[in-house]
Amino acid sequence: MRKTSSTNYSNSQELHDYCEAAYTLSLISGRWKLTILVELTKGNNRFSLLKQVIPAITERVLALQLGQLEKDGLIIKSAFQGRNTPKNTYVYTLTEKGVELQTVINSLETWGKKHQPVT
């Protein structure tokens, strides 16, 4: 979290005002945000399921990234009301704004497949 009085913060805000693509990238940038969004489109919506399908992410980072995505209005966190589930079980779902990003994410994935160096 940047201080709102910093030069870096004000430069970032000016960039977002000037370039809408930079604003979009700021919402989905972060090591795991895109992966989380992709997994949410597949239906992996509980914290434990996300942790299971993204094993390299730590629980702390997953919680932070989910919190940022929620703060930015891309996902919603709600209590899960299922049988035989612990009380503090939450599900994460894409908001309408998050669903709209799916075409952008698909385009990024297609571009990456085409241009990723072969190892």
N, C-alpha and C positions, 0 to 999 in steps of 0.2 A: 504494500500500500504506500503510495507516494504522498508526501506532504503537498497539500493543495497550494501552498505558497512557494513551492520550488519552481525554478526555471524549467526544469525537466518536465514537470507537470503542465505548465502553461504551454510549452512547446508541443507537447503531446496533444493538448486540447486544440491548438491551432492547426495541427496536422489533420486531426479528425474533422475539423470544420472545413478544411481545404480539400481533403481527399476522403471520400466515402469508403473507398476500398481499405484505407488504413484503419478506419473505424471498425469495419467488419473484421479485419485481421486482429485487431486488439481484443475483440470479444472471443475469438476462437483460438488465439495464441496461448501458448502454455503447452508444456510437454505432452499432457494427456487429454486436454479438452476435446480435441477432434476424435480421439479414440473413444472417449466416454460418449460423445454425441452419436457416433456410429453405433456403439453398443446399445444405446437407448432406442435407436431406430429398429434394432433387432429384437427388442423386448426384454433385454437384460436390464431390469429396472430396480432391483433391490441392491443395497450397498454390498451385501455378501456376494451376490451374483456378479456385480461389476468387478469386485476384488478377485473373484475366481477366474473370470475371463481375461483380466488384465493383471496377471500375477506379478509383473515387475513393479507395479505401483505400490507404494506404501499406503497404509490405511490413513495416515495423516495427510498425505498429498491428495489422496482420493477425496477425503472430506473437504479439503481446501478448494480443490478444483470444482467439486460439486457445489460448494457454497458460492463460488464466483459465478458459475453458470446460472445458479438460481438468482443471485443478485442482479445479473445482467438480463434477466427475464427470458432465458433460453430454456430453462427447465423449471418444473414445480416439484417440490418435496411434499408428500402427503403421507399420513399415517396409513399403514397397511392393516386392514381389518379382516384377516383370514383366520381360519381355524388352526389351532395348534401352532400359532406363531407368537414369539415374544411380544410383549407390550410395545417396546420401542423399536418396532420394525417400520421402516419407511420405504416408500417407493418413489422413484424419480421418473417423471414423464416430461416429454418435450412439450413446450408451449407452442402456440400457433407460430410464434416468431422462430422458435427452434426448428419446427417442421419446415418452415420456409427455407432454412439454411441447408436442407438436405440436397437440393439441386447444386448448391455451391460446393458442398462437400463431395458430391458425386463427381463434379467437374474436376476438383482438385485431385481426387483419386485417379481418375482417368488420365489426367496430365502426368501424374506421378508414375503410373504404370508405363506410360509411353517414354518418359525421359529418365527414369531411374537407371543409374549405371548398373550394368550386369556384373555381379561379383562371382 
